[in-house]
Amino acid sequence: MKKKLIYLTSVIMLFLLSVSFCLVSFAQEEEEPTTEAPKTTEYPDEPGRLPDTVGDSIVVMDAATGQVIYAKDAYEKRYPASITKVMTVLVALEHGNLEDTITMSDTAVWGIERDSSHIALDVGEEINFEDALYAVLLVSANEAAWGVAEHVAGTLDKFCDLMNQKAEELGCVSTHFVNANGLHDDDHYTCAYDMALIAREAIKNDKFREITATTHYIIPPTNKQEEERELWQNNKLIKEESDFYYPYCEGGKTGFTDQALGTLVTWAKKDDVELICVVMHSRPTSTTYTDSKALYEYYFNNYSYASPLTSFEFTDEDISKAETALNNYFDGLNAGTLSLSVDTNARFLVRNGLNADNMVLTFNTDSIDEENKQVGTLSVGTADETYISLPVYYSGYAYKPIPEDTPTVEETTGPAVSKKESSHLFMKILITTVLLMIVALIVIIYLRVRYVRQRRAVRDRIRAQRRIRSRRR
């Protein structure tokens, strides 16, 4: 009987196992792609039509002004992969010395994943600081990035502190670095907009530009390596033999991890316009190149610099709007003569053919910076898009407090109440309401107790009468 039970159990287990294999195989088949990989779509017959891009987060920024002319989920948190190294080298150039020699530590050599990008540096190997930067940017050498970080700051953690401090200085809004090479960590992230800011700062450094524009570089022998190391640029936009070559591209940095997918930061210049393009979270990785190239072509061919505000003046309505905003901010009144100003000579990219007559100008007072005397922004664009938002500055505002015993009138909206008076009024109402509730509660309790006592007295009388009757009987 026992043998039959074992045999029956074995048969059932084999059956379930075979079924599970079938289910797994089916699931794997369903997960395989059933359509062609997505592609960047350009419209050669409609040169004024924006291309359709594949990358999930993209930014195109004017390198000269920081103006964002294209944004697609630009502030979405993304993993950067090796485009991290743009910040790594920027910080290294600001704090390091190109003539220094780096000695590779055991941590730097063995702290990276062995199947990740590296140039086979050994523990104790001495490499020139400048050579290490070429290895970091051209072939994305992860151990070299770690070695650079330790040489500059003493430890990787301290170097990451410098990276994060720099990100904050540049105005990054969603960036946090925990390593210098971009190998995946859930707490290591940025966004397309922030990477554009970082790249814009990096290309102000001539040495950074020189390294990223190099397609081939040789590291001489070291104390641990008798042979030269040849480095070949990973960025296919600047390699003439590549199918993705783009003649106006001047440099960039590639990246890829399973979590980040394809990432790419590049910059390109045509005539007097230089643009920065960031593509993140893109698959297949080739679309980082096709997206970038298509966007460069579109904006180079359809946009140019203009200064449409040279004759702009703020209206009386704008001044009144600003005055109201400042009065509310300072909780007072203006006793001076308020005036507004904006950079009317501002030069920025606009669609070809547009001028001051067919642009939409919108004055917003939603942000006030007392220290810099800024009262909002002036947005410049069309009905469909905003080209740039310029800070609006104020002068001549003289604060005058509102007397507590003097009612104020704001236009035709009736008596205005200051923040202080509003607070006092609210407290009075609150205290009165609480007192009324307490009184009501006391009354309810009193009535309830009285009712209970009356009921009890009635019951007592009835019982007494019943006892008297029973005695008479």
GIRAFEN-V250868 format. One record per helix or strand of 2 or more residues. SS is the DSSP state (2 for helix, 1 for strand). FROM is the first residue (numbers start at 1). LEN is the number of residues. Records with the same first field share a line. If there is no record, write none. Layout:
# GIRAFEN-V250868
SS: FROM-LEN  FROM-LEN
This chain:
# GIRAFEN-V250868
2: 2-30  81-15  106-5  129-10  142-12  156-14  192-11  206-7  236-3  286-17  316-15  356-3  419-54
1: 57-6  68-5  101-3  126-3  189-2  216-4  229-4  249-9  261-10  273-10  303-4  332-3  339-3  348-4  360-10  374-8  386-10  399-3  408-2  415-2
